[in-house]
Amino acid sequence: MTSENKLTVAVIGAGIVGLCAALEVQRDGNDVVIIEPDKVGGRQAASYGNGTWLSPASVLPMSTPGLWKQVLGFLIDPNGPFVIRWRHLPSLAGWLIRFILAGRTWRQIEVCAARRHELSRTTAQDHAALATEAGRPDLIRRNGLLFVYPAQADIDAERPAWQLRESLGIRFRKIDTAELRRRAPELGDTYTLGMQVDDGGQIVDPGAYCDALFQLALRRGATHVKARATGFKHNGGRLSAVVTDAGDIACNRAVVAAGIGSRVVAREAGDDVPLISERGYHVVIPDPGFHLRTGLMPSDGKMGVVWTPQGLRLAGQVELASVTAPPNWQRATILLNYVRRMFPALAARADAIEKDAGSDNYWMGHRPSTPDGLPCIGAASGSADIFHAFGHGHVGMIQAPASGRLVADLIAGRQPAYDATPFSARRFAR
């Protein structure tokens, strides 16, 4: 790229999506300014607390046919995997209506899954390549992932989902009881069968990984401004700066990748996106006494169970509430109940952790979620120089490398490998 064509791109947000976008934009020879007010990879970030899974099978959206029948249950049952806080229902109602309508037919699910697959299909190998570039290949594992089930009837109940994955070319195979015991000898007798996703993997330590990518971007010439973006300035119809609480940051392109904070910034770029916090929780059992060799997900719990350097992490739950609402650590207690079910030998450890609710072994974060299960990636409505890259829900880590490449393609004016139109924020203005 010649100096005349070189761009200065401001990336707003240094979560996993923003970091991947920054690195891909750098590959095109552009200068990058990363605008991030908080510690990269810190506990405040959704990227820090996720389930660490890199699963190409994570293609189905949360909204599925018949979900509307369960909404009352979500309001009543405080122990379910999907919870809506009553007092926040009025502010969530518009999002919930869009959410239910997005999954009212199986054909809608198939279309959405195919689009999500474009962002997920090579996730483990993409992250492995990035970690190697960053000098931390140890942070990525590529030894598959296991969905575990109590009985064949539980697998049969999810047959449409597995058939859809198969139609997309996702590789998986059934694991019998004997092999499951060999693969996860620590697992209790409640679970007897499994489905292995062959191309799945895990980020061993998401916080450390984000920091490693950040350091890579800095080594390659990126600059970091510790500030919070609040808007944009244009000159002659073209972007000239990102406005922050620490002053204006000169640039001629910008990427909005601020996670749950993206809604406010995107509005300044002309797009009012229905983005809410899909509040996720995790709990860690330090020094569990074994090293889980592959990530597990129980069919009755729908959460990631993984080994990390901090200990055995259980991450999941969906709670819809205000960003400012305090954590409800009962959500983490539910995860601990699955520890007792999955690993009976850890029951006493789970009891001790439960008595220390709110400690560093507990985490709650804000996963930025759109109602239709697709992120917002593409040019903003109010400026051809501003590009969105947010709204990935609980699959941001999985979709980040492909999202970063797509953003770089769009900024460079290249034709992406697939149609990017479905990811445009303009879909919410129709």
ROSETOR-628884 format. One record per residue (C-alpha): residue in one letter; x, z, y. Coordinates in steps of 0.001 Angstrom, whole numbers, plus 524288, in hexadecimal, padded with zeros to 5 digits. Layout:
N
AXZY ...
This chain:
430
M800008000080000 T805487FC8B80D86 S805BF806888186D E7FB077FEDB81F4C N7F1E6800CB813B7 K7F55780EF2810D7 L7EA16818538130B T7E9D3826AE8165B V7DF9882C9580D7A A7DA7B83A5580FAD V7D5AA8407E80313 I7CC3184B7680618 G7CD228553C7FAFB A7D7B1858407F0F8 G7CF8685AD27E4F8 I7D233852727D91A V7CA8B846B07DE47 G7D137846EE7EB8D L7DE98848557E545 C7DC6983CD37DC24 A7D77E834A77E798 A7E36D838617EFA5 L7ECCF834567E4E0 E7E6058275B7E291 V7E5B4824327F10E Q7F439827337F192 R7F6BA81D6F7E6A9 D7F1DD812E37EFE3 G7FC95816757F97E N7F41A81DD38030B D7F73282A5080A56 V7EEC8835D98065E V7EAD18421080DB7 I7E45184C7580548 I7DB0D8552080CF6 E7D881861B680586 P7D67486F3E80B69 D7D83C877297FEF6 K7E25A879007F451 V7E30F86CDC7EBD6 G7DF44870B97DE0B G7DA9987DFA7E2DA R7CF47885EE7DD7D Q7C642881447E858 A7C6418736B7E2D5 A7BCED86DD27D8BB S7C8BA867017D2CB Y7CEB28744C7CFB2 G7C39A879D77C7B2 N7BE6C86EA07BF77 G7BE0686E2B7B0A8 T7CAAF866277B024 W7C47185BDC7A750 L7C89084DA67A860 S7BD8C847A37A0B2 P7B9D8839417A0C6 A7AD5183DC479A20 S7A8A6844E07A66B V7A01A839947AA95 L7924683EE47A9DB P78C788442B7B682 M785E7851777B6C5 S7788684BD57B9B1 T771DF8469D7AD6E P763E9842857A9E1 G75A9284DF77A934 L76330856E27B13E W7583D8594C7BAFD K7511D861067B073 Q75C6B86ACC7B044 V75D5D86D8B7BEE0 L7546C879727BE22 G75D0187EAD7B347 F768FD87CDC7BBD9 L76271885857C5F8 I75DE988FDC7BC61 D768F08911B7B273 P774C5897C67B8A1 N77CD2895C37AC48 G77B35887247AA63 P7866787D707AC14 F77F6A8775A7B7E1 V77A48880CC7C225 I773BC87F037CF57 R7731F88ABB7D86F W7653C88C797DD3A R7687C88F577EB66 H7700B882997ECAE L76573879F87E6C5 P75FED875277F3E2 S76D2586FFA7F847 L76FBE869FD7EAE4 A7625A863CC7E8EF G765CD8565F7EE68 W772228559A7E62E L76ACA85A197D9FF I7606E84F917DB95 R76AEA845077DC80 F771EC84B657D103 I7660284B037C828 L7627983D167CC06 A7705F8386D7C94A G76EF783BED7BAEC R760C48392C7B815 T7636882E037AE6D W76DB282C057A3FF R770CA81EB87A9D7 Q774F88259A7B669 I77DD182E5F7AE57 E7840F822977A7C3 V786DF81C097B4D4 C78C548287F7BAC1 A794B782B497AECB A79A9881DA17AF39 R79E5181F987BD79 R7A41B82CFB7BADA H7ABA88273C7AF7F E7B2E781E227B8BB L7B87482A437BF58 S7BAF5831D67B2BC R7BF8E828A07A81A T7CE5082A7B7A992 T7CE8A837FB7AF94 A7D80B83EA87A644 Q7E228833DC7A69F D7E0C78328A7B55C H7E347840F77B784 A7EE94840B67ADE7 A7F4DD835E27B5DD L7F2DA83D4D7C29F A7F843849E87BCF4 T8044A8429E7B835 E8065783CD07C5BD A8054D84A897CB58 G80F7284F997C1C4 R8058C8583E7BA9D P80194850FE7AE2C D7FFD385E607A7E4 L7F359860567AFBB I7EBA88560C7A81F R7E7CA856C9799D0 R7E26C84B1A79274 N7DE1F850B478572 G7CF9684E03785E5 L7C3E0856A3788DC L7BA0785CF177FCC F7AB7085EC878183 V7A798869447779C Y79A3986B3D7716E P793AB875A2768FA A78D3986B9575FFA Q78A4185D3575DB6 A77CFD85EDE76439 D783F78620C770EF I78BCF8556D77016 D77F6484DDF76D0C A779118536C77957 E783C484CD578162 R7838E84005779E7 P77F08837AF7859B A78A6C83CA478DB5 W79462839987832C Q78E6482C3F780CF L78F818294278F45 R79DC382D5B78F3D E7A029824B978371 S799F48191C78A5D L7A3BE81AEF7956A G7AF2D81A8078C06 I7B284828FA78CB9 R7B9D582D0B78074 F7B550839137790E R7B3A483DBE76B2E K7AC818485A763EF I7B4518541F75F45 D7AFD885B4A75305 T7B0AA869F375129 A7BDBB869DA74A29 E7C447861A6754A6 L7BE03869A475F75 R7C3F2875EB75988 R7D13386F3F7592B R7D01686A6E7672A A7CAB38772F76CCB P7CD5B8822F76315 E7CA0888C6B76D6A L7BBFD8876C76E94 G7B15A89005768C7 D7A89088C0B75D79 T79D1E8892A76697 Y7A28287B74768A0 T7A3EF872D275CA5 L7A522864C076175 G7AB8085D6376C7C M7AC518507577399 Q7BA0B84D00777C6 V7BC6684467783B3 D7C92783DE577FF5 D7CD808399978D81 G7CA9C8468479410 G7D47E84FB2799F2 Q7D66785B967A277 I7DD0985F8A7AF07 V7E43486BD47AAF6 D7E467872137B880 P7DBF886AF97C2AE G7E114872BF7CE40 A7EF428700F7CAD7 Y7EBFF861D07C82E C7E5C885FD77D583 D7F190866087DBE7 A7FAA385D1E7D41D L7F35E850EE7D8B5 F7F385856167E699 Q802398580D7E5FA L803A884A447E07B A7FC1A844B57EBFF L804AC84C597F56E R81116847817EED6 R80C17839B97F07C G80A7A83BA37FF09 A7FD028416C8011D T7FB5084B6D80BD1 H7F27D8574680B1B V7EA5085C418165E K7E46A869A4813F7 A7D78B867AC81AE3 R7C91086598818A8 A7C37B8583881BEB T7B75A8581C8247E G7B56B849F182874 F7BB5583D0282C63 K7BF858356883863 H7BE88826BB83A06 N7C4B081D90843D3 G7BF3C80FEF84572 G7B6E0811A48395F R7C2738156B830AB L7C64E822CC82BB6 S7D0F582908833DE A7D1258374382F88 V7CB5B841F682722 V7C6DA84D4F82F85 T7CADE85A9F82A2C D7CAAA868B182E9A A7D94B86747830FD G7D85D85AEF83921 D7D6DA84C59836EE I7DE3D845EE82BA0 A7E17A837C982ECD C7DE4282E10823FA N7D7C4820F2821D6 R7D13D82408814D1 A7CB7D8309980F5F V7C6F4835688020F V7BC968400C80160 A7BFE0847FA7F531 A7BC8D855AF7F9C8 G7B479859EE7EE23 I7A884861D57F1DB G7ACBF860CC80014 S7AB778521A7FFB4 R79D29851F880376 V79FD98569781150 V7AB4284D4481335 A7A409841C080D19 R798C7843DE81676 E7A25D841B8821A0 A7A58F834AB81B25 G7974C8306E81AAB D7930B834F280D14 D789B58401E80A5E V78C718426B7FBFE P7842084BE17F3F4 L78FAD853E17EF57 I78E10861A07EA20 S7966C86BB17E340 E7954D86B737D48F R79AF98790C7D3E9 G7A3C987AA27C825 Y7A9A0886DC7C222 H7B4DD88A197B94F V7BA0C896537B2F2 V7C76A8986B7ACD3 I7CB778A1217A18C P7DA0D8A3987A3B8 D7E2E68A3C2797CB P7D8478A0A678DD0 G7E1F28A1B27829C F7E14F8936B77ECA H7E45B88637784BD L7D88187D3F783EE R7DE0086FE178073 T7D2DA8679878582 G7C7BB8693578F1C L7BAA286D5578958 M7ACB386C1478E2D P7A1CA8732F786DC S7954186B5F7861B D78D258774C78973 G795A787B4B794F4 K799C486E8579B79 M7A63D874057A124 G7B4918712479F90 V7BC5C87ADD79788 V7CAE08788A79958 W7D81C87EEE798FC T7DF1F87FE47A612 P7EB658874B7AA36 Q7E267891AE7AFFC G7DB5F8938E7A2FF L7CF4488E9479BFF R7C6A2888417A65B L7B7FE8862C7A4C6 A7B2C687D8A7AF8C G7A5238786F7B1CD Q7978987C597B626 V78F98875617C078 E789EB87D7F7CB6C L7832B8773E7D6EF A7838F87F897E334 S788EA87F7B7F0F5 V7977A87DF07F31E T7974A88AED7FA45 A7901A8928D7EFA9 P798B189CF17E927 P79CD589ADC7DB01 N793B989F8E7D05F W79D5A8A4B67C653 Q7927C8A5607BC3B R795A2896E97BA8F A7A33E89AB97B5FC T79D848A5257AD0F I7960789A5D7A630 L7A300893A17A3B7 L7A8788A03779E26 N79CF58A0DF794CB Y7A1AD893E478F4E V7AF4E8999978DA4 R7A9588A3C3784A3 R7A1CA8992B77D5E M7ACF888F8777C1D F7B82D8991677A0F P7B3148A5E277443 A7C0D88AB7A77441 L7C0968AB2078328 A7B4108B3287849F A7BB1B8BF5E7893E R7C3498B778792D8 A7B6D28B13C79820 D7B0DF8BEC3799F5 A7BC968C30A7A20D I7BC468B6C67AA7C E7AD9A8B8637ACC7 K7AFE38C5F07B274 D7B8FC8C0057BC93 A7AFBD8B5E17C278 G7B5158AF287CE6E S7C35F8B10B7CAD3 D7CD4F8A6057CA8A N7C8598A2C87BCE8 Y7BBC389E007C332 W7B9E0891D77CB6E M7AEBC88AD27D23B G7AFF087DF97D977 H7A82E8730A7DFAC R7A77D866367D852 P7A26C85BD07E1DA S796DE855307DB5A T78E18849C87DEA3 P78091848F27D877 D7830383C487D102 G78F6F840867C9FF L79843836B67D0DE P7A2AA839837DB1A C7A3068334E7E884 I7AE52829AF7E914 G7AF0C81EF57F326 A7AEAE81BAA8018C A7A6BF8246C80A87 S79AB281EF881120 G79FA58223581EB0 S7AD6481CE081D95 A7B41D812C88151B D7C09C81ACB8168B I7BB688273F81023 F7BA078282680162 H7B2DC8324B7F964 A7B8228385F7ECD8 F7AFE9844457E999 G7A422849167E1F5 H7A9C1848F67D42F G7A2A58554C7CFD4 H7A8FA85BC47C416 V7B0BE84F9C7C012 G7B98884E567CBF4 M7C5DA850EA7C420 I7C1CD846C07BA20 Q7BE4483C2E7C3F8 A7C8E783ECA7CE0F P7D35B834CB7CA1B A7C9B8829787C944 S7C33482DD67D5E5 G7D06582DE17DCAC R7D347820117D800 L7C5E781B6D7DC5A V7C7BF821287E9EF A7D51F81AB17EB19 D7CF6880D987E6E2 L7C4A380E7C7F101 I7CDF7812647FBE6 A7D6FB8070B7F850 G7CBA27FD797F7AC R7CE407FA907E948 Q7C38E7F73B7DFC0 P7C1D58031B7D6D4 A7C170801627C817 Y7B2E9804BA7C83C D7A79A804D27D1CC A7A95280FED7DB7E T79C0B80E117E1F5 P794EE8186E7D9CC F79E2A822D57DF28 S79B7981FCE7ED7D A795B182AED7F573 R78C67820D67FB2F R7841C822227EEE9 F77E7A82EC87F46B A7799E82823800C2 R7705681F157F981 
